[in-house]
Amino acid sequence: MPSHLLVLKYEFVKQIVCDEGFSDEINWQRNINFEDLNESTLLREIAWVILSTGMKEQIIRRLFKKISLCFFNWESAKKIIDNKQRCYNDAIQIFRNKRKISAIVESSEIVDEIGFSMLKKMISKDPIDTLKVFPFIGKTTVYHLAKNIGVCVAKPDRHLVRIAEEEGFNDVQDFCRTISDLSGDSVPVVDIVFWRFANLTRDYLEVLSTINFTK
């Protein structure tokens, strides 16, 4: 597809997402800056991705505020590990997945052991390999975590892979980067626009294939 048509399709999809009430989500992703990352935000986003693995986003969103309270609203890794049994016991009453709740505690221990300042430097130099140190953070979810803390990447989940292939790209990063260059939106914003569109639209590939700007 010619580049000008690709960006028109992206803007069309973005308008649908905004019309459905998700402008704030786009703005949230747009305003994330890795330089502003602090320990609390890192802990929160690690927990979000751990809990989200294999789960519907709506379920985690509904429970996350209560789970956050169990972990002192991600005040610090030290606060969590100093009270880890209490955190675990409280959280397991809300989200009954022992492995995932234990993984959040373990992640706090990792952050505390390495130290946030050192960890941030490590992430800055090599985000993907560094973030894989945390439990439940695998070859796909690592991109989810990375983009949620301000790294300029897209998450190659099944929806984005399918959409990229539909538009003639073999790689999600290349697909999102191409649209980013054309539209001025960051790679993570392009990611979240298409991801949200796919979650709003059951037959999203069919809809994308029928969008035509040639007339």
N, C-alpha and C positions, 0 to 999 in steps of 0.2 A: 504494500500500500504506500502511495506517495506520502512523504512526511507531513505535508500540510493537512492531508485528510486524517492522518493518524492523530494529530493534535486536536483537530476538530472533534473527532470521536471521543477523545479524552475529555474535552471541555463539555461535551454533551452528557457524558456519563457523570461528570462531577456535578453538573447542574441537577441531575436526577437525585444524586446523593444529598445535595444541599436541600432540595425541595422536600425530601423525606425527613428533614430535621437533623441532619448530621454535620452541619457547618461547624459546630463546636468541636467535633472530633477532628475534623480537618485542621482547624486552627490550633488545636492542642498539638497535633503532630508537627505542624509548621513551626511552632514556637519552641520546640525542644532543641536545646543547644548543649552539646557534650561538655563545653567549657563550664556550664553551670551545674554540672552533675555533682551532687553531694551524696553522702553516705545513705541518708534516709531514702532518697529517690532510688538509688541503686538497689537497696534492700526491697523496696516496694515493687520495683519492676521485676526483680528476680522472682519474687513471690507470685506476682501476677502471671508470669510466663509458666512457672511450675504448675500452678493451679489450672491454667488454661489448657495445658497439654491434653489433647483428646477429649476436651469438654466444650460445650457450647458457650460462647462468650457471654450470652445473656445470663446464664446460671452463675458464672463467676462474678459478673458485675453486680448481681443481686446480693451475693454473699460477702463481697470483698471488704466492705466497710466494717462489718462485724469481725471478720478475720483479722483485719488490720488492728482493731482494738485489742485483740488477744496478744498481739506482738508490739504493744505500746506505740501503735501508729508509726512503726519503723523508726523510732527515735534514734537508736544506734544498735550496732551489732552486739556491743558489750552488754547493753541493757537486756537484750534478748537472751544471750547465753548465760547471764547471771541469774535469769529467771526461766531457763529453758523448759523445766518440767511443768511449771505453771502455764507457760505459753502453749506448750503442746497439749496439756489437758484441756485448756479452755478452747483451743482451736479445733480439737478433734470432736468436740460437741457440735460444732457448726458444720464442719466439713469432714466427713468420716472416711478419709483416705489416709491411713497411717503413713504410707510411703511418702506421700506428698507433703504432709505436715512435718514429718521428720526431715524431709529434704530442705524445707525452709529453715529449720533449726540448723541443719548442717551447713547451709549456705551462709548463715550468720556467723558460724564458727570460722568458716573460710575467710570471710571479710575481716573478722577481728584478728585472725592469725596473720594474714598478709599485711593488714593495715590499709585503710581506705586510700590514703595518699599514694602509696606504692601501687596499689591495685589500679587506680585511675591512670597512672603513668603506663602501666602494663597494657591496659585496655587501649590507650591512645596509640601505642606502638603496634599492637597486634590484637585488635578487638576480637576477632573470631576465635582464634586459638585460646586466648586468655579466658574468654567467657565460657568456654566448654569445660572449665574446671568445676563448674557448679552442677549438682545433680539435676537430672531431667533436662539439661540443656544440651540438646543433640545437634545434628548436622543441619536441621531445618529450624528448630526453635532458637538456636543461637542467633539467627538473623532477626527473629522477632524481638529478642531481648536487646540486641545491638541497636536496632532502629528506635526502640523505645527509650534508649538513653542518649540518643542524638548522633549515632553513627550513620553515615550516609549509605545505607544499604536497604534492599527490599527483602522481604521474607518469601522464599520460594515455596509457598504452600501449594496445595493441589489446585486452588482456584487461580492463583497467579500463573502457575505453570500452564494451565489450560488456556488462559486468556492470551498469554504470550505466544503460545503455539498457534492459536487462532489468527493472530496478527502477523505470523510469519517469523517469529523469533524463537531461537533454540534455548535462550538463556533469559531468565527473569531479570537479572541485573541489567543486561544489555537493553531489554525492553523498557524497563522503568527509566534507565539512564537516558535513552533516546528521547522519550517523552519529556523528561525533566529538562533536557537541553532545549527542546522546542517550546515548552510551555512556560519555563521559568519556575515551576514548582519543584521542590526537592524530590529526590528519589523516594524517601519514606512517605511523602504526601501522595505521590503517584500510586504507590503501593496501597495506601489506606483507602484511596478513592476507589480503585478497582476491587479491592477486597470487600469493602462495604457494599458496593454495587452487586457483587456476586452473592452476598448474603441477603440482599434485599430482593433479588430477582432469581426466581427458580430456574428459568431457562436463559441464563445470562449469556451463554455462548451463542444461542440462536438470536437473541436480541442484538448482540454485538455484530453478528454477521449480516443483519438486515439493515443496520444503520448505513445510510447512503447519502453522501453530500455531493454527488455528481450532477444533480439536477439543478 
